């Protein structure tokens, strides 16, 4: 029942962006800096945890340290609310802007050395980038 009510509220908020419900649901005022944020989500099924932890993680952490990356969440077993999540490593990070993410991801060392380690160590390598939420895109 709670899920049905929440779904109805979200649908109403999107359909009626000027409503008080929408204002309550999307009340956070984003600064210009927030609007530039990008969020990195990686869903991995790591099969060789030793190689992943000893070769990939330290080198990647060093590269990330030179950027605005902020690790928001890491879990070997996130709580699946709906659907299936066939992974044993999930990461959520925030970068202050797309350029900072690109500096990390397109770095020659990351591309040539660390991505191959990750893809050998993990049979699932789902990686996405999401832009910061922009209420104007959704009529808010």
C-alpha positions as CSV (number, residue, x, y, z in Angstrom):
1,X,0.0,0.0,0.0
2,X,2.8,2.4,0.9
3,X,4.4,1.7,-2.5
4,X,1.2,2.5,-4.3
5,X,0.8,5.8,-2.4
6,X,4.4,6.8,-3.0
7,X,4.1,6.0,-6.7
8,X,0.9,8.1,-6.9
9,X,2.6,11.0,-5.2
10,X,5.6,10.9,-7.5
11,X,3.4,10.7,-10.5
12,X,1.3,13.6,-9.3
13,X,4.5,15.6,-8.6
14,X,5.8,15.1,-12.1
15,X,2.4,15.8,-13.7
16,X,1.7,18.9,-11.6
17,X,5.1,20.5,-11.0
18,X,3.6,23.6,-9.5
19,X,1.8,21.6,-6.8
20,X,2.8,21.7,-3.2
21,X,3.5,18.0,-3.4
22,X,6.1,18.6,-6.1
23,X,7.5,21.5,-4.1
24,X,7.9,19.2,-1.1
25,X,9.4,16.3,-3.1
26,X,11.8,18.5,-5.0
27,X,12.4,21.2,-2.3
28,X,16.2,21.0,-2.4
29,X,17.5,24.2,-4.1
30,X,20.5,23.3,-6.1
31,X,23.4,25.8,-6.5
32,X,25.1,26.3,-9.9
33,X,27.9,24.0,-8.6
34,X,25.3,21.3,-7.8
35,X,23.9,21.5,-11.4
36,X,27.4,20.6,-12.7
37,X,27.7,17.5,-10.6
38,X,27.8,14.1,-12.2
39,X,27.2,10.8,-10.5
40,X,29.2,7.6,-11.3
41,X,27.6,4.2,-10.6
42,X,29.5,1.0,-11.1
43,X,27.8,-2.4,-10.8
44,X,30.5,-5.1,-10.9
45,X,30.5,-8.9,-10.4
46,X,34.1,-9.4,-9.2
47,X,35.2,-12.9,-9.8
48,X,38.9,-12.4,-8.8
49,X,38.6,-10.3,-5.7
50,X,42.4,-10.6,-5.0
51,X,43.4,-9.0,-8.3
52,X,40.6,-6.4,-7.9
53,X,41.6,-5.4,-4.4
54,X,45.4,-5.6,-4.8
55,X,45.8,-4.2,-8.4
56,X,42.8,-2.2,-9.4
57,X,41.6,-0.5,-6.2
58,X,45.0,1.1,-5.1
59,X,45.9,2.5,-8.6
60,X,42.4,3.7,-9.2
61,X,42.2,5.4,-5.8
62,X,45.4,7.2,-6.5
63,X,44.0,8.6,-9.8
64,X,40.7,9.5,-8.2
65,X,42.6,11.4,-5.5
66,X,43.7,14.0,-8.1
67,X,40.0,14.8,-9.0
68,X,37.0,16.1,-7.1
69,X,35.7,12.5,-6.8
70,X,33.8,11.8,-3.6
71,X,32.9,8.2,-2.8
72,X,29.3,8.3,-1.6
73,X,28.7,4.6,-1.1
74,X,30.3,1.2,-1.7
75,X,28.8,-2.1,-1.0
76,X,29.4,-5.7,-1.8
77,X,25.7,-6.4,-1.2
78,X,23.4,-3.5,-1.7
79,X,19.8,-4.1,-0.5
80,X,17.8,-4.9,-3.6
81,X,14.4,-3.4,-3.4
82,X,13.1,-4.5,-6.8
83,X,14.5,-6.5,-9.7
84,X,17.8,-8.3,-9.7
85,X,21.2,-7.0,-9.0
86,X,23.7,-9.6,-10.0
87,X,26.8,-8.1,-8.6
88,X,29.1,-8.2,-5.6
89,X,30.5,-4.7,-5.8
90,X,28.6,-1.5,-6.3
91,X,30.0,2.0,-6.1
92,X,28.4,5.5,-6.1
93,X,30.6,8.5,-6.5
94,X,30.1,12.2,-7.2
95,X,32.3,14.4,-9.4
96,X,32.0,18.2,-9.3
97,X,31.6,18.2,-13.1
98,X,31.9,16.2,-16.3
99,X,35.4,17.5,-17.0
100,X,36.6,16.1,-13.7
101,X,35.1,12.7,-14.4
102,X,36.6,12.7,-17.9
103,X,40.0,13.6,-16.5
104,X,39.8,10.4,-14.4
105,X,38.1,8.1,-16.8
106,X,40.0,9.1,-20.0
107,X,43.4,9.2,-18.2
108,X,45.8,7.0,-20.3
109,X,46.9,5.1,-17.3
110,X,43.4,4.3,-16.3
111,X,42.4,3.3,-19.8
112,X,45.6,1.2,-20.5
113,X,46.4,-0.3,-17.1
114,X,43.4,-0.3,-14.8
115,X,40.3,-0.9,-17.0
116,X,42.0,-4.2,-18.3
117,X,42.5,-5.3,-14.7
118,X,38.9,-4.6,-13.8
119,X,37.5,-6.3,-16.9
120,X,39.7,-9.4,-16.3
121,X,38.7,-9.5,-12.6
122,X,35.0,-8.9,-13.1
123,X,32.5,-10.6,-15.3
124,X,30.0,-7.8,-15.0
125,X,31.2,-4.2,-15.6
126,X,28.2,-1.9,-15.8
127,X,29.3,1.7,-15.4
128,X,27.0,4.7,-15.9
129,X,27.2,8.5,-15.4
130,X,24.1,10.5,-14.4
131,X,23.9,14.3,-14.5
132,X,22.7,16.1,-11.4
133,X,19.0,16.4,-11.0
134,X,17.6,19.4,-12.8
135,X,14.0,20.2,-11.8
136,X,13.6,22.2,-15.0
137,X,14.0,19.1,-17.1
138,X,11.0,17.5,-15.3
139,X,8.9,20.6,-15.4
140,X,9.7,21.8,-11.8
